[in-house]
């Protein structure tokens, strides 16, 4: 986890689909396997499709913006050119203005 002025950062990957739904579905099994791997490793906090379904959002840990970009570039959706991501770094406000369990996620390795 990266520190900026002592604050742990969380990254958001906000994707936009670049192709039609049929082409997205062709990469969906690989994308979901990729997500499961990183959930199992404790890297991803949450993920989901946008509403309307024109992309998705991932919240995850990374050591810095470059590592966050490399992580998103490893997604089969990116590798298969069906989606592209914007990266947003977020410094969650300290407790009591956030749930305590986010601290464990931010500091886990």
Buried (B, 14 or more C-beta within 10 A) or exposed (E): BBEEEEBBBBBBBBBEBBBEEEEBEEBEEBBEEBBEEBBEEEBBBEBEEEEEEEBBBBBBBBEBBEEBBEBBEEBBBBBBEBBBBEBBBEBBEEEEEEEEEBBEBBEEE
